[in-house]
Every structure is written in C-alpha cells, then in structure tokens.
Amino acid sequence: MASKPTDAAARAVDRADVPTDRPRRTLDVRAAGPPKPLSETLETLADLEEEAVLIQRNDRAPQHLYPKLTDRGYEYETIEGDEEVVTAIWRPDA
C-alpha cells in the first residue's frame, strides 16, 4: 500500500545517509502481517524505476529483508522511531 511518509519519517530519512537527489516512493506495510511486508517490498522494488528510493514504513525492523536486499545489490538504511521503523532502499549505481 503506497502512502505519503509522515513528517517524522521524512525528517528521519533526510537526516540519514540516503540519496536526496532521487525520486522517492513510499510503501506502508505497518498493518501487514508476516510475510507480506517482505514480499510486498520485494515486489515493489522489482517494479520501481532504478534511480528511485523506496521508503518502507513498518512497525518493526525488517530483519529478514536485509540479506535479500544485499543479495540483490541494494543499499539500505533503517531509522527506528517511537511509532514506526523507516527503511530507505536504493541502488547505489543508479
């Protein structure tokens, strides 16, 4: 489910080491039970334009997603907040 990031999520990503000159798409998987956040994120990445940054909003750190991202050549950064966990995912060479 795509959604706009909250102000807190946007500020967290802006403070992180995430490319700022690329388009962003947000995927909110906070209400999805496992394994939906993992599968929805991977499906979204497959359809995402290569230069874009995917911002995943979750209720927990996506631990099972990290090795899959690494295997596929993505970089990522996770910012844990009080109400949500935000993970930015991008291709380093785009």
Beta strands, then each sheet from edge to edge (+ up, - down):
strand 1: 24-28
strand 2: 53-58
strand 3: 75-80
strand 4: 85-90
sheet 1: 1+ 2+ 4- 3+
end
